[in-house]
Amino acid sequence: LAAGRFDDALVAAERALVAEPRHPQALWNRALILGQGMGLPLGAAAAFEAVAELGEPGWSDEARTRAAALRARATAH
């Protein structure tokens, strides 16, 4: 992800999610990859919403905020 190899990063995140579907870091990274790396804001919003559903302190609030912002921008277009 940090190196800008978004396809490879997405494959790694997906592998982690196959092993553990509720893995918060993998869900978060998937959201970043989809939104920032691949330009898929609605996919990113859905991934952030999955993070929010986990109820992790701190993470859930920020994930909800990011998801709402992504959906707002997508519907504005």
C-alpha positions in Angstrom: 0.0 0.0 0.0 2.7 2.5 1.0 4.7 1.7 -2.1 1.7 2.5 -4.3 1.3 -1.1 -5.5 -2.4 -1.1 -5.0 -3.2 -4.3 -6.9 -0.7 -6.3 -4.8 -1.9 -4.6 -1.6 -5.5 -5.5 -2.5 -4.6 -9.1 -3.0 -2.8 -9.1 0.4 -5.8 -7.5 2.1 -8.2 -10.0 0.5 -6.1 -12.9 1.5 -6.1 -11.7 5.1 -9.9 -11.3 5.0 -10.4 -14.8 3.7 -8.5 -16.1 6.7 -10.2 -13.7 9.1 -13.2 -11.8 7.6 -13.4 -9.4 10.5 -9.7 -8.4 10.6 -9.9 -4.7 11.3 -6.5 -3.7 9.8 -7.2 -5.7 6.6 -10.6 -4.1 6.3 -9.2 -0.6 6.9 -6.4 -1.2 4.4 -8.9 -2.5 1.9 -10.9 0.7 2.3 -7.8 2.8 1.8 -6.8 0.8 -1.3 -10.2 1.1 -2.9 -10.7 4.8 -2.1 -7.2 6.3 -2.5 -5.5 3.8 -4.7 -8.2 2.7 -7.1 -10.7 5.5 -7.1 -13.6 3.4 -5.9 -15.3 5.6 -3.3 -18.4 3.5 -2.8 -16.4 0.3 -2.3 -14.2 2.2 0.1 -17.2 3.4 2.0 -18.6 -0.1 2.3 -15.2 -1.3 3.6 -15.1 1.5 6.2 -18.6 0.7 7.2 -17.5 -2.9 7.8 -14.8 -1.5 10.1 -17.3 0.6 11.9 -19.5 -2.4 12.6 -16.7 -4.1 14.5 -17.2 -1.5 17.3 -13.4 -1.0 17.8 -12.8 2.0 20.1 -11.5 4.9 18.0 -11.5 3.0 14.7 -15.3 2.8 14.5 -15.9 6.5 14.8 -13.3 7.4 12.2 -14.5 4.7 9.9 -18.0 6.0 10.1 -16.8 9.5 9.4 -14.7 8.4 6.4 -17.6 6.3 5.0 -20.0 9.2 5.2 -17.6 11.6 3.5 -16.9 9.1 0.7 -20.6 8.5 0.1 -21.3 12.3 0.1 -18.6 13.0 -2.4 -19.8 10.1 -4.6 -23.4 11.2 -4.6 -22.4 14.8 -5.3 -20.9 13.7 -8.6 
